[in-house]
């Protein structure tokens, strides 16, 4: 019998490890490098930096391309390899472990001048893959460079601090004392911030901002797509990205498993090409279930990034109607904690009826323990969960948001905890029921979807849903499509992205 042995690339195996420092599969690394102009691989003076090297895959694949591209200019194989590894490719490892892994992957040796190193031009163990163990610089319990929590990351010397070299300096150009033509990488995505539960804050944007300070010719990184519309502390970063005309390519995956098998990144993954010397329109490529759609457009038409090109004409039509003077529901939906009550508040035996979590239902809270600063208590209220799609991170699949099982109509005199927000309040139950029919339409929930990249839905996510002003009767998709001029083809796209109310099966959001 003939037995076939399959020896997978170790970097492909490492890429399947699930954590906040996701390893990059070689195939994906090459897809990202394909964004760069082909001429750069024939340039013996071009310099490359991976400031967040984990497995060394980017440096390794860059070296392969340069090895082929420089064959005619540097014919001798060893001389060519020596030139590439000593003069052209550089890395900054994110931890001591990944510095060792990167060196093994790039030089085939633990040390740059080791017996088995592919390079014979390094005079000592030091290489172009830099790593220095650093401590965070804490002020007011936060790191001044990356925002890391002192409670979580002020550790003993034996433990990894995750004080990443590239972003823990005011002068990143001093690390190698040189400029780079290309900066490429897959930065760490988040750090625990010692908040409630498994709270974490994004960190990937800091690597992009630091890379821009070096002013390379090209910058390309792969990061979570949550910056499109959400994320803690990402508002300024999102604005900068959307208004930066040097972002010429943006490749978007709604399902992170399409690029990182077995790794679940809520809201999907994207990578981009920033081209310093050639500003212009951005070519946007959306990957949905293996299919791709391309469009060329500006990124800043709206205050958030609309990932689907097909959604843009629908949003334009709806906004052009200027319903109720152009108002939208972000002005109507309540803020978080509409009555100032936390989700884990201890119920009372009597007092004001209050909806706690969906499982707890209607309990009681003392009157002095709540506030009514939004004048909602004496009205009928449509309560909707703060996290209506808890458990769903793959936005390539239809989304439901709201249905009878996870919404409540609260009567006058009834309140709720922060597990809920008030979608609409009125003096009569009839008006609230009418608004509920509007909420349950696919068209409404499709407009909401364009701003959602995580399980939490807050008032800001309703910015594309118009406030109709007066709510009466029953709203249907047929009525709304006619009212806003939505075509059959556009409705087909809406229908494909949103679950019918009866088929919604999202996990209830209980805290």
Residue pairs with C-beta under 8 A, 6 or more apart in sequence:
9 26
11 23
11 24
11 25
11 26
11 55
11 56
11 57
11 60
11 105
12 25
12 26
12 27
14 23
14 55
14 101
15 22
15 23
15 24
15 25
15 28
15 55
15 260
15 261
16 23
16 260
16 261
16 262
16 263
17 23
17 263
18 262
18 263
18 264
20 188
20 189
20 190
20 191
20 200
21 54
21 94
21 98
21 188
21 189
22 186
22 189
22 260
22 263
22 265
23 54
23 55
23 57
23 186
24 54
24 55
24 57
24 58
24 186
24 222
25 57
25 259
25 260
25 261
26 57
26 60
26 61
28 222
28 259
28 260
29 57
29 58
29 61
30 61
31 251
32 58
32 184
32 220
32 222
32 271
33 58
33 61
33 62
33 65
33 184
33 220
35 220
35 249
35 251
35 271
35 273
36 182
36 218
36 220
36 273
40 46
40 181
40 182
40 218
41 65
41 66
41 68
41 69
41 70
42 69
42 70
42 73
43 69
43 181
44 70
44 73
44 74
44 83
44 87
44 88
46 66
46 88
46 181
46 182
47 87
47 88
47 89
47 90
47 178
47 179
47 180
47 181
47 182
48 59
48 62
48 88
48 89
48 90
48 180
48 181
48 182
48 183
48 184
49 90
49 91
49 92
49 176
49 180
49 182
49 183
49 184
49 214
49 216
50 56
50 58
50 59
50 90
50 91
50 92
50 183
50 184
50 185
51 91
51 92
51 165
51 166
51 172
51 183
51 185
51 187
51 207
51 210
51 211
52 92
52 94
52 164
52 166
52 185
52 186
52 187
52 188
52 207
53 59
53 91
53 92
53 93
53 94
53 98
53 99
53 102
53 129
53 185
54 93
54 94
54 98
54 101
54 102
54 186
55 98
55 101
55 102
55 105
56 91
56 101
56 102
56 103
56 104
56 105
56 106
56 129
57 105
58 91
58 184
58 185
58 186
59 89
59 90
59 91
59 102
59 105
59 106
59 129
60 105
60 106
62 88
62 89
62 184
63 81
63 84
63 85
63 89
63 106
66 84
66 88
66 89
67 80
67 81
67 84
70 80
70 83
70 84
71 80
74 80
74 83
78 120
81 118
81 119
82 119
82 120
82 121
85 106
85 107
85 118
85 119
85 121
85 122
85 128
86 119
86 121
86 122
86 128
89 106
89 128
90 128
90 129
90 130
90 176
90 178
90 180
91 102
91 106
91 128
91 129
91 130
92 129
92 130
92 131
92 165
92 166
92 175
93 99
93 102
93 129
93 130
93 131
93 165
94 162
94 164
94 165
94 188
95 131
95 160
95 162
96 131
96 133
96 160
97 160
98 131
99 129
99 130
99 131
100 110
102 129
103 109
103 110
103 111
103 112
103 127
103 129
104 110
106 129
107 114
107 117
107 118
107 119
107 127
108 116
108 117
108 118
109 115
109 116
109 117
109 118
111 117
111 125
111 127
112 119
112 122
112 124
112 125
112 126
112 127
112 128
112 129
113 119
113 120
113 122
113 123
113 124
113 125
114 125
128 176
130 165
130 175
130 176
131 165
132 165
133 161
133 163
134 161
134 163
134 164
134 165
134 168
135 161
135 163
136 143
136 145
136 146
136 148
136 150
136 153
136 154
136 161
136 163
136 168
137 143
137 144
137 145
137 168
138 144
138 150
138 154
141 149
141 150
141 151
142 148
142 149
142 150
143 150
143 153
143 163
143 168
145 163
145 167
145 168
145 169
145 206
146 163
146 164
146 167
146 168
146 191
146 203
146 206
147 191
147 193
147 201
147 203
147 233
148 162
148 163
148 191
149 191
149 192
149 193
149 194
151 194
152 191
152 192
152 193
152 194
153 161
153 162
153 163
153 191
155 161
162 188
162 191
164 188
164 207
165 175
166 172
166 175
166 207
166 210
167 203
167 206
167 207
167 210
169 175
172 210
172 213
172 214
173 179
173 213
173 214
179 214
179 215
179 216
180 214
180 216
181 216
181 217
181 218
182 216
182 217
182 218
182 219
182 220
183 211
183 214
183 216
183 218
183 219
183 220
183 221
184 218
184 219
184 220
184 221
185 207
185 221
185 222
186 221
186 222
186 223
187 203
187 204
187 207
187 208
187 221
187 223
188 203
188 204
188 207
189 202
189 203
189 204
189 223
189 224
189 265
190 200
190 201
190 202
190 203
190 204
191 200
191 201
191 203
192 198
192 199
192 200
193 199
193 200
193 201
193 232
201 232
201 233
202 224
202 226
202 227
202 231
202 232
202 233
202 234
204 221
204 223
204 224
205 223
205 227
205 234
205 237
207 221
208 219
208 221
208 223
208 237
208 241
209 237
209 240
211 219
211 221
212 219
212 274
215 276
216 276
217 275
217 276
217 277
218 273
218 274
218 275
218 276
219 273
219 274
219 276
220 271
220 272
220 273
220 274
221 271
221 272
222 259
222 269
222 270
222 271
223 269
223 270
223 271
224 231
224 265
224 266
224 267
224 268
224 269
224 270
225 252
225 253
225 254
225 267
225 268
225 269
225 270
225 307
225 453
226 234
226 266
226 267
226 453
226 454
227 234
227 237
227 238
227 241
227 305
228 238
228 267
228 270
228 304
228 305
228 307
228 453
229 238
229 304
229 305
229 450
229 451
229 452
229 453
229 461
230 267
230 451
230 452
230 453
230 454
230 456
231 238
231 453
231 454
238 304
238 305
239 303
241 247
241 299
241 305
242 299
242 300
242 303
242 304
242 305
243 299
243 300
244 274
244 299
245 279
245 280
245 281
245 282
245 298
246 274
246 275
246 276
246 278
246 279
247 272
247 273
247 274
247 275
247 282
247 299
248 273
248 274
248 275
248 278
248 279
248 280
248 281
248 282
248 283
249 272
249 273
249 282
249 283
249 285
250 270
250 271
250 272
250 273
250 282
250 283
250 284
250 285
250 299
251 270
251 271
251 272
251 285
251 287
252 268
252 269
252 270
252 284
252 285
252 286
252 287
252 307
253 259
253 268
253 269
253 270
253 287
254 268
254 286
254 287
254 288
254 307
254 394
254 395
254 396
255 268
255 289
255 394
255 395
255 396
255 397
256 263
256 264
256 265
256 268
256 269
256 393
256 394
257 263
257 264
257 394
258 269
258 287
258 290
259 269
260 269
264 393
264 394
265 393
266 393
266 453
266 454
266 455
267 393
267 395
267 453
267 454
268 307
268 394
268 395
268 396
268 453
281 296
281 297
281 298
282 296
282 297
282 298
282 299
283 294
283 295
283 296
284 294
284 295
284 296
284 297
284 299
284 307
284 309
285 292
285 293
285 294
286 292
286 293
286 294
286 307
286 308
286 309
288 396
289 396
293 308
293 309
293 310
295 309
297 309
297 312
299 305
301 312
302 315
303 463
304 450
304 451
304 463
306 312
306 315
306 450
307 450
308 450
308 493
310 490
310 493
311 446
311 450
311 493
313 490
314 446
314 447
314 486
314 490
314 493
314 494
315 447
315 450
315 464
317 484
317 485
317 486
318 447
318 464
318 466
318 484
319 326
319 464
319 466
321 466
321 483
321 484
323 466
323 467
323 468
323 469
324 466
324 467
324 468
324 469
326 466
327 466
327 467
327 469
328 462
328 463
328 464
328 465
328 466
328 467
329 423
329 459
329 462
329 463
329 465
329 466
329 467
330 459
330 460
330 461
330 462
330 463
331 467
332 423
332 424
332 462
332 467
333 421
333 422
333 423
333 424
333 458
333 459
333 462
334 374
334 376
334 421
334 422
334 423
334 425
334 459
335 374
335 421
335 458
335 459
336 386
336 418
336 421
336 458
336 459
337 417
337 418
338 374
338 376
338 415
338 416
338 418
338 420
338 421
338 422
339 354
339 370
339 371
339 372
339 376
339 377
339 415
339 416
339 417
340 370
340 371
340 373
341 354
341 365
341 369
341 370
341 415
341 416
341 417
341 418
342 417
342 418
343 356
343 357
343 417
343 418
343 419
343 511
344 511
345 356
345 365
345 369
345 417
347 354
347 356
347 360
347 363
347 364
347 365
348 363
348 364
348 365
348 366
348 369
349 364
350 364
351 364
351 365
351 366
351 367
351 369
352 364
352 365
352 366
352 367
352 370
352 377
352 413
352 414
352 415
353 362
353 363
353 364
353 413
353 414
353 415
354 362
354 363
354 364
354 365
354 370
354 414
354 415
354 416
354 417
355 361
355 362
355 363
355 383
355 408
355 410
355 414
355 415
355 416
355 417
355 419
355 420
356 362
356 363
356 416
356 417
356 419
357 417
357 419
357 509
357 510
357 511
358 385
358 406
358 419
358 508
358 509
358 510
359 508
359 510
360 510
362 414
365 415
370 415
372 415
374 422
376 422
376 425
377 412
377 413
377 414
377 415
378 412
378 413
379 412
379 425
379 426
379 427
380 409
380 410
380 411
380 412
380 425
380 426
380 427
380 428
380 429
380 431
380 432
381 409
381 410
381 414
381 416
381 422
381 424
381 425
381 432
382 407
382 408
382 409
382 410
382 422
382 423
382 424
382 425
382 432
382 435
382 436
382 439
383 407
383 408
383 409
383 410
383 416
383 420
383 421
383 422
383 423
384 402
384 406
384 407
384 420
384 421
384 422
384 423
384 439
384 457
385 402
385 406
385 407
385 419
385 420
385 508
385 509
386 418
386 419
386 420
386 421
386 456
386 457
386 458
386 509
387 455
387 456
387 457
387 509
388 400
388 401
388 402
388 406
388 455
388 457
388 506
388 509
389 399
389 400
389 401
389 452
389 455
389 457
389 506
390 455
390 506
390 507
390 508
390 509
391 455
391 506
391 507
392 399
392 455
392 506
392 507
393 455
395 449
395 452
395 453
398 496
398 497
398 498
398 499
399 445
399 449
399 452
399 497
399 498
399 499
400 445
400 498
400 499
400 501
400 503
400 504
400 505
400 506
401 445
401 448
401 449
401 457
401 498
401 504
401 506
402 439
402 440
402 445
402 501
402 504
403 440
403 501
403 502
403 504
404 501
405 504
405 508
406 506
406 508
406 509
407 436
407 439
408 416
408 420
409 429
409 432
409 433
409 436
410 416
411 429
416 422
419 509
419 510
419 511
421 458
421 459
423 435
423 439
424 431
424 432
424 435
424 436
424 439
424 471
425 432
426 432
426 435
426 471
430 472
431 471
431 472
434 471
434 472
434 473
434 474
434 475
435 471
437 473
437 474
437 475
437 476
438 444
438 468
438 471
438 475
439 445
440 501
441 475
441 476
441 477
441 480
442 477
442 494
442 495
442 498
442 500
443 477
443 480
443 481
443 484
443 486
443 494
444 465
444 475
444 480
445 498
446 494
446 497
446 498
447 464
447 465
448 457
448 461
448 462
448 464
448 465
449 497
449 498
450 464
451 460
451 461
451 462
451 463
451 464
452 461
455 509
477 491
477 494
480 486
481 491
486 494
499 505
